[in-house]
Amino acid sequence: MISPEMSLLMSQRKNLKLNRIKSVEITFEDRRRKSLAQYRPTLPDIQRETQIKILGITVTNHLSISEHVHDVNCKCGQSLNSLYSYIS
């Protein structure tokens, strides 16, 4: 596991800038393990999230995409209702 300080140092060496406004941190958890994990502190000004959107797909900290599937189903239902009202 790479520490937050190490990731900052590596990005500076490679002439990369971290956009703290757009950056979030997520820690993936294993549902099968019952013990509570000790998480390292986050970088300053970066929030820890339980779900993130990667290339348009919502992924939770349990590596689940069920929230994404639910959102897509709702949007499709809304589009179909709009089409039915337009046809009628």
C-alpha positions in Angstrom: 0.0 0.0 0.0 1.3 3.4 -0.9 1.2 6.2 1.7 -0.4 9.5 0.8 2.9 11.2 1.2 4.6 8.8 -1.1 1.9 9.3 -3.8 2.4 13.0 -3.6 6.2 12.6 -3.9 5.9 10.3 -6.9 3.6 12.6 -8.7 5.9 15.6 -8.1 8.8 13.6 -9.5 6.9 12.8 -12.7 5.8 16.5 -13.0 2.2 15.7 -12.3 -0.1 18.0 -10.4 -2.8 16.7 -8.1 -6.1 18.6 -8.6 -7.4 18.5 -5.0 -10.8 19.9 -6.0 -11.6 16.9 -8.3 -9.8 14.3 -6.3 -11.4 11.9 -3.8 -10.2 8.8 -2.0 -12.0 5.5 -1.7 -10.9 2.5 0.3 -12.2 -0.8 -1.0 -13.5 -3.2 1.7 -14.0 -6.9 1.7 -17.5 -7.9 2.9 -16.3 -11.3 4.0 -13.9 -9.9 6.6 -15.6 -8.9 9.7 -12.7 -7.1 11.4 -12.5 -3.3 11.2 -9.6 -2.1 9.1 -7.4 0.7 10.3 -7.2 3.3 7.5 -4.4 5.7 7.1 -5.2 9.4 7.2 -6.2 11.1 3.9 -4.3 13.8 2.2 -5.3 17.3 3.2 -8.3 18.7 1.4 -9.2 15.3 -0.1 -12.4 13.6 1.0 -12.9 9.9 1.6 -15.9 8.6 -0.2 -17.9 5.4 -0.1 -18.8 5.5 -3.8 -17.2 7.1 -6.9 -17.9 7.5 -10.5 -15.3 6.0 -12.8 -15.8 6.6 -16.6 -19.5 7.0 -16.0 -19.9 3.9 -13.8 -20.7 4.2 -10.1 -18.6 1.9 -8.0 -19.0 1.5 -4.2 -16.3 0.7 -1.7 -17.5 -3.0 -1.8 -16.7 -3.1 -5.6 -20.5 -3.2 -6.3 -22.2 -1.6 -9.2 -25.8 -2.2 -8.0 -26.2 1.6 -7.4 -25.2 2.2 -11.0 -27.6 -0.5 -12.3 -30.4 1.1 -10.3 -29.7 4.6 -11.7 -29.6 3.3 -15.3 -32.9 1.5 -14.8 -34.5 4.6 -13.4 -33.3 6.8 -16.3 -34.5 4.2 -18.8 -37.9 4.1 -17.2 -38.1 7.9 -17.4 -37.2 7.9 -21.0 -39.7 5.2 -21.8 -42.5 7.2 -20.0 -41.6 10.2 -22.1 -41.7 8.2 -25.3 -45.1 6.7 -24.4 -46.6 10.1 -23.6 -45.2 11.5 -26.9 -46.7 8.6 -28.9 -50.1 8.8 -27.2 
